[in-house]
Amino acid sequence: MLSTYLKKHMQKDNFYFSNLNGVRCIAAFMVIVGHIELNKSYFGLPNNFQSVKRLGELGVSLFFVLSGFLITYLLLREKGKYGKINIRLFYLRRVLRIWPLYYLVVLLSLFVLPNLSVFQMPYFHLDLDTNYQLFMVCFMFVFFLPNVLINLKLIPFATQTWSIGTEEQFYLIWPILIDKSLNLKKWLLSIFLLYNLFLVVLSNSF
């Protein structure tokens, strides 16, 4: 029944911008270079991490921009065609695409890789001294809050999931906002102003 339902509705997501592949390639290269230099620094090898740190951060930001653009485009396209957004189907598509691999990485990072000597890295130790700490870490991962967790505790092999948490939180709210928006231009202007206000407040906090 689920497969039939998906075959009937998944064509809404079949719009593809092939010309964005080059942008994805550039962003991926920037992130890879940043991580290579970061890991060289962990092992005490000569590295250029401080020089390329911003390059990796810019690559991640570029991925976020691409993701936000594509999701917004698909949502606006669906709303323009049908007059509304099937939010339930949107969530289902995100679940099927992201959750299986995400939870596999989390399980491996918490319970498998830390126990294999071949994967041991300097400064990377999973230190969960109490059942409460283990519960809180699992809670954060289960409810897609690794971007909050990374500010509290470094989890070996799973630190990269912070970006998945950020995207999932975006996916949770964004389709509802677009679906309920009545005047798109005024709404987008309000979001733009609020976003810039947030950046000003954030920059003054450090």
Contacts in CASP RR format, 6 or more apart in sequence:
PFRMAT RR
TARGET T0000
AUTHOR 0000-0000-0000
METHOD contacts of the structure
MODEL  1
MLSTYLKKHMQKDNFYFSNLNGVRCIAAFMVIVGHIELNKSYFGLPNNFQ
SVKRLGELGVSLFFVLSGFLITYLLLREKGKYGKINIRLFYLRRVLRIWP
LYYLVVLLSLFVLPNLSVFQMPYFHLDLDTNYQLFMVCFMFVFFLPNVLI
NLKLIPFATQTWSIGTEEQFYLIWPILIDKSLNLKKWLLSIFLLYNLFLV
VLSNSF
6 92 0 8 1.000
6 96 0 8 1.000
9 86 0 8 1.000
9 89 0 8 1.000
10 93 0 8 1.000
12 74 0 8 1.000
12 78 0 8 1.000
12 86 0 8 1.000
12 89 0 8 1.000
13 74 0 8 1.000
13 93 0 8 1.000
15 73 0 8 1.000
15 74 0 8 1.000
15 77 0 8 1.000
17 70 0 8 1.000
20 66 0 8 1.000
20 70 0 8 1.000
23 62 0 8 1.000
23 66 0 8 1.000
24 63 0 8 1.000
24 66 0 8 1.000
26 59 0 8 1.000
26 62 0 8 1.000
27 59 0 8 1.000
27 60 0 8 1.000
27 62 0 8 1.000
27 63 0 8 1.000
27 66 0 8 1.000
30 55 0 8 1.000
30 56 0 8 1.000
30 58 0 8 1.000
30 59 0 8 1.000
30 62 0 8 1.000
31 56 0 8 1.000
31 59 0 8 1.000
31 60 0 8 1.000
31 63 0 8 1.000
33 52 0 8 1.000
33 55 0 8 1.000
33 56 0 8 1.000
34 49 0 8 1.000
34 52 0 8 1.000
34 53 0 8 1.000
34 55 0 8 1.000
34 56 0 8 1.000
35 56 0 8 1.000
37 47 0 8 1.000
37 48 0 8 1.000
37 49 0 8 1.000
37 51 0 8 1.000
37 52 0 8 1.000
37 53 0 8 1.000
38 47 0 8 1.000
38 49 0 8 1.000
38 53 0 8 1.000
39 121 0 8 1.000
40 46 0 8 1.000
40 47 0 8 1.000
40 49 0 8 1.000
41 47 0 8 1.000
41 49 0 8 1.000
42 121 0 8 1.000
42 122 0 8 1.000
42 123 0 8 1.000
42 124 0 8 1.000
43 121 0 8 1.000
43 122 0 8 1.000
44 122 0 8 1.000
60 163 0 8 1.000
63 163 0 8 1.000
64 163 0 8 1.000
64 166 0 8 1.000
64 167 0 8 1.000
67 167 0 8 1.000
67 170 0 8 1.000
68 170 0 8 1.000
68 174 0 8 1.000
71 170 0 8 1.000
71 171 0 8 1.000
71 174 0 8 1.000
72 174 0 8 1.000
72 178 0 8 1.000
75 85 0 8 1.000
75 90 0 8 1.000
75 174 0 8 1.000
75 175 0 8 1.000
75 178 0 8 1.000
75 179 0 8 1.000
76 178 0 8 1.000
76 184 0 8 1.000
78 85 0 8 1.000
78 86 0 8 1.000
79 85 0 8 1.000
79 178 0 8 1.000
79 179 0 8 1.000
84 179 0 8 1.000
85 175 0 8 1.000
85 178 0 8 1.000
85 179 0 8 1.000
87 175 0 8 1.000
87 176 0 8 1.000
87 179 0 8 1.000
90 171 0 8 1.000
90 175 0 8 1.000
91 171 0 8 1.000
91 175 0 8 1.000
94 168 0 8 1.000
94 171 0 8 1.000
98 164 0 8 1.000
98 167 0 8 1.000
98 168 0 8 1.000
102 144 0 8 1.000
102 161 0 8 1.000
102 164 0 8 1.000
105 157 0 8 1.000
105 158 0 8 1.000
105 161 0 8 1.000
106 141 0 8 1.000
106 158 0 8 1.000
106 161 0 8 1.000
108 157 0 8 1.000
109 155 0 8 1.000
109 156 0 8 1.000
109 157 0 8 1.000
109 158 0 8 1.000
110 126 0 8 1.000
110 137 0 8 1.000
110 138 0 8 1.000
110 141 0 8 1.000
110 155 0 8 1.000
110 158 0 8 1.000
113 119 0 8 1.000
113 156 0 8 1.000
113 157 0 8 1.000
114 125 0 8 1.000
114 126 0 8 1.000
114 156 0 8 1.000
114 157 0 8 1.000
119 157 0 8 1.000
121 156 0 8 1.000
124 154 0 8 1.000
124 156 0 8 1.000
124 157 0 8 1.000
125 156 0 8 1.000
126 155 0 8 1.000
126 156 0 8 1.000
128 134 0 8 1.000
128 137 0 8 1.000
133 153 0 8 1.000
137 149 0 8 1.000
137 153 0 8 1.000
137 155 0 8 1.000
139 145 0 8 1.000
140 146 0 8 1.000
140 148 0 8 1.000
140 149 0 8 1.000
141 149 0 8 1.000
141 158 0 8 1.000
141 161 0 8 1.000
144 164 0 8 1.000
144 165 0 8 1.000
144 168 0 8 1.000
144 169 0 8 1.000
145 165 0 8 1.000
146 155 0 8 1.000
146 158 0 8 1.000
146 159 0 8 1.000
146 161 0 8 1.000
146 162 0 8 1.000
146 164 0 8 1.000
146 165 0 8 1.000
147 162 0 8 1.000
147 163 0 8 1.000
147 165 0 8 1.000
147 166 0 8 1.000
147 169 0 8 1.000
149 155 0 8 1.000
149 162 0 8 1.000
150 159 0 8 1.000
150 162 0 8 1.000
177 187 0 8 1.000
181 187 0 8 1.000
END
